[in-house]
């Protein structure tokens, strides 16, 4: 879970300790650099996997945890304004935004 402590967002970790999201992002960045891809094709493959993670899989997981008919403790639907349920995105090579995400992400990795 996440919460704010002294103006910083922190999250609990499995061992019960709390770490700053900044530290988590830094650790993730170091991990990515250590697993640096060997070619541009590898970069494109990783970018495509990240597209699926961010825009399809994570959204499907969120909708499993909070289905559209989920009711809060107060008895109201969870997905009421200002919240709207997200929709997973299916990758399309014809969509310029999808292609731009893949190429930008791949070039950042390269």
Number of C-alpha atoms within 10 A of each C-alpha: 7 13 12 10 10 6 7 11 13 19 18 13 11 7 6 8 8 14 14 17 14 12 11 13 11 12 12 12 12 12 11 12 11 9 9 13 17 10 12 13 12 15 21 20 15 17 21 19 12 16 19 17 14 13 16 17 15 13 18 18 12 12 16 11 10 15 15 15 10 15 13 11 8 7 8 11 15 18 17 10 8 5 9 10 15 14 11 17 15 10 15 10 10 8 9 10 12 17 15 12 15 21 16 14 18 21 13 9 19 15
